[in-house]
């Protein structure tokens, strides 16, 4: 069983290669995977549903910034239970 989909009640969105590359290039993959499955899925859904490349890139950058800083999720305050430095 995929640990990301174990408790999600909505469709599971696969990780696009460009998003994976962006997270790897920024050294944020571990911080991404510490996030709860619903947050990871929401980010991917939000990014992949963009109709324009400019919007997709803006959403991707927001996700990267929020994961890097650690205190936000979709512009809402987020207090992680686990932190990776």
Helices and strands as residue ranges (DSSP letters): H 17-25, H 29-34, H 37-48, H 53-69, E 72-73, E 76-77
